[in-house]
Amino acid sequence: MSINFGTDGWRAVISDTFTFANLRLVAQAMADYIREENGTDPSVVIGFDTRFLSDRYAADVARVMAANGIQTWLARADTPTPAISYAVVHKRATAGVMITASHNAPRYNGIKLKASYGGSASPEHNKRVEQILLHNQEMVRGPNLMELETAVREERVVKFDPAWAYYEHLSTLVDLDTISEGELRVVADGMFGSGRRAIGEVLMRSRTRVMNIRHEMNPGFGGIHPEPIAKHLGLLMSEIQAGHWDIGLATDGDADRLGAVDAKGNFVDPHRIFALVLSYLLEKRNWRGSVVRTVSTTRMLDRIAQQYKLPLVETPVGFNHIADRILANGVVMGGEESGGITIKGHIPEGDGVLMGLLLLEVMADAGASLHELVEDLLTRYGPAQYARTDIKLKHPVAKSAMVKMLVDAAPPNIDGVMVEDVQTTDGVKYYLDDGSWLLIRPSGTEPVLRVYAEAPSDERVRALLDFGEEMAAVG
């Protein structure tokens, strides 16, 4: 059996590869890794989302950890990933484990390893867990296991509620008084994930009116991917349009991502959320430091950073690259196009709940609607339209070979606009002299090109994507 960790843990189909037996093997490898990290007083925080069997999977991980002499804190109920990551720091634990497949389809589940600093474990740490797992299999070594009731009775496993310490921490990062004075009317869409009701619970002592939707326990997520993108937010859009609401906020399956809907029912993507909050932090709070974004995230951030004479760092796709920069200190804000974003003073982890609250603070402080704020943003730092598409290749191509081909075939212009630079931070990115860009990222595991484009108009975006499709045909 082969269990391979991706950029953020292991994910697989429930009852196919993601079974109790396999999970226990992974948990044993994680326990061995944790004991390598701290051989004298190891400890771990374990949480889980709302997926099918996630609570049972988490309990089994706790049984393995306790049997290996690791002090274990086990969440009583489903909890946002950033709440578990914060609990690792709050309890000074050696590591954290989160049972979740995040925004993936309901048939998947997964397990994420969290480091002591409250962010995802590094690729090197995940690789070490894989090595231990392989070694254990070669030695035909099964997992250590004890009964949960015994572990709880002996206080090797302590059940706890991570939410309130997390909420208290969030209240130090956002201005709840300003939000309260705004008296905003908010629809919070939990998408049946573990962020359900979280935004409302933080705001329960404010004058904000919050209506929760899709906040019930539903391991099938209503038949959708719990990903806060436009095509999955039809219900939120219709609720906004049917009532007198100022904003809709949607968190994904484990609440580390955010999507928003304005009062007119228009989807507001993470690029604009990131840019709105960044501009606010720099202008209103006078924060200074570097801005970190992935290669696939809007260049409006570049223009904001340039206005304030701040360094902007572009990283490969994956929040672990952002976390590395945050841990080095001096970062005001970091994030990626998928909606994983964080700020100074918080853990190096994407946090949809935090970003939703900050967006409310921006609106309340300005006394303006979200669509007005977006229009002003685009006037100042845009225009910027964005789209992404995935293109299947006819046959697998090595990533390095595809990147070389795309660089060698770089044209002097695309749709009549000059290409001023070509970068290979992650895939190949063509920078054009009108501020637009095209990114083509070959998948390292399947014959797929992920094509991203940002330009001043939808027509220019379409032209860039069409060019990307032509390049895929060549590949």
C-alpha positions, 0 to 999 in steps of 0.5 A: 500500500502506498500513502503519499503526502501532498503539500498539506497532508494525506487525502484519499477516498473514504472506505477506499484508501482512507480506512481506519486501518490505514489511518492508524498506520499514518497516526503511528508514523506521526506519533513516531515523528512527534516523539522524534521532535520531543522525546521527553514531553511530547504533546499533540492537539487533534481536531476534525471537520464535519465529514463522514466519520471525521470524529471517529477518525480523530478518536482513533488518532487520539488512541494511537497518540495516547498509546505512544505516551503522547499527551493528547488534547482532543476537540469535543466537536468539529472545529475550524482548522485555524482554531486547531492550529491556534490551539497548538500554539496556545497549549505549546504542543509539539504538533497538531493533527486535523482530520479534514479534506478541506474543500474537496468533494464529500467522498474524500477525507484527509489528515493534516499535520500541524507544526508547533508554530501553528501552521502546516508542517513543512514538506520536509516534515511530511516527508519524514512522516512518509519515511517513518511510515514506509519503514514501519511497513517494511518492519511489519510494525503495526500501530500502538493502540489503546481504548479511548475510555481508558486513555480519557480516564487516565488523562492521557487524552483530554477532551477540550473546546478549542473555539473560545481561546481562538475567538478571544485571539481573533478579537485581538486582531479585529476591531469588534467595536468598529464592526458593532458600530457598523450594525451590518446585516450578514449572511454567514454560509458555513457550507456545512463545514466546521466553520459553521456558526463561527463568524456569528459566535464571534459577533454574538455580543456585537450589534451585527445581525447574523443569519446562518445558512448551511450550518447544520451537520451534513457530512454530504455537504448538500451534494456540493464541494464545500469550496467558497467559489461562485458556482457553489454559492447560489444559495448564498447569492439568492438569500442576499438578493431575497432579503436586506443583507449587506454581505454574505460570507462563506467559509470552506469545509474546514474554514481556512478559506473565504469567499464573499457576496456583496449586497447585489448578489455578486461574488467577490473573489479572494483577490479583491478581499486580500487587496481590500484588507491589505489597503485598509491595514496599511492606510488605517492601521499604518502597518508596515512590512512585506506583502507575500502572495503566491504566483497565481494571486492578483497584481493589485497587491503589487500596486498597493505595496508599491504605493506604500514603498513596501517589498512584495514577495512572490512565492510558488503556489502552496500556503507553506511557502507563505508560512515560511516567509511569515515565520521569518517575521516582517510580513504584514499580510500573506495569502493565495488566490484560493482564499487562504490568507492571514495577517501579522500577529496571527498564526501562519495559516489561512483563516477564513473566519478572520478574513470575514471579520476583517472584511466586516471591519473594512466595511464598517469603518468606511460606512460603505457597501462592499460593491462600492469598496470594490469599485473604489479598489478597482479605480485605484489599483485596477482594473483587474479581471481574473479567471482560471481554467484547467486543460487536460493534456493528451499525454503526460509531460514532465513538468520540467520539460513543459516549463522549458517548452513554455519558456522557449516558446515565449512570444514577443507579444500576446494578443498585440500586447508586449511580453515584458518578462517571463518568470519560472517561480512556479510554472511559467508566468508571462508578464505583459506591459499593460499590467496583465499576466498569464500563468501556466502551471503544469501539474506534477502528478497528472497531465493537466495545465492550470492556466490563470490570467489577470487583465484589465478586461474580461476580453483580455482575460479570454484572449490570454486563456485562449493563448494558454490553450494553444500552448497546451495543444503544442504540449 
